[in-house]
């Protein structure tokens, strides 16, 4: 078991420092906006002036998590991101085709994916393991698995999370590809402190996480994942799922899971590659505030041939 | 009022995105890279090199030149005047 000692989300939902949010949030509307805290309360002004949206969200969530968990330094910082620092990437590329002579270095330096975990460590002065994973829609699952391995190796508290940021260019891309019809493209960051021991602030526990690339038989993967955790489909109280394929429901029905137990978390988070981290926060919040909920399965098939499965359970007494 | 120094203050604020600093907050002898001054860092030093080329057409090619020139607004203005001769 890996215990969720703290959770923090900045998204289009009022989730930041809002325990119990999972019980009151509504599906997003087209005109929803990113709900941000006053970053000055979390980030040193000298660093804040350079930070793009994704970095501000990530660092603020990270600091909020550490406050909640009551720890100064995590043993490791692990981040997942699907598309990385798009604002700075766009800025740097625009500079490079419009400016003659020397290019301003900041946007280039901060355009790399590993800036994310790096800026968190700089903000808190952390010298531990520092890693940013990018595996498209399974970026968060990969980061989470890395964090779980670190805890199994003896680390006590790992700061793990994921973030992606929306830029206008994504709308152009999705329109040109005629993709993501009916989905709202959004930004979001969700971070957690996960610990190898139960603590006073433990809200829920992660039992297992699996990521499968080029999956052949989704149904078989779910059955084997549950079996490995000594469960069957009937034991699942709630599925938080993402994916456009109608076959998702066929799979759930075949497994005997009622539609009423299935919630499309993208309707709440909006669409970004690492939104499964938002689903983990929903799961932890739901388990903490609704004692009738036991096993929650996060089913991430945002890209149909890539499958992420995460099993979340209550903290045992 | 020295126009070059005032321009430099505005250019630094814009180039370094010093959101809460105004030109009036920067004295001509404020130490730019001192925590009790503006508290700039190594990335800012690179941005100042870009600033000198962008606004003043001056290339800083020797590191020791920049170290001396970037001490304060006074030294930057002096450096620009010397290079423009």
Interface residues (C-beta under 8 A of the other chain):
Chain A: X45 X46 X48 X49 X50 X99 X101 X102 X103 X104 X105 X106 X109
Chain B: X15 X16 X17 X18 X19 X20 X39 X41 X43 X46 X47 X49 X50 X53 X54
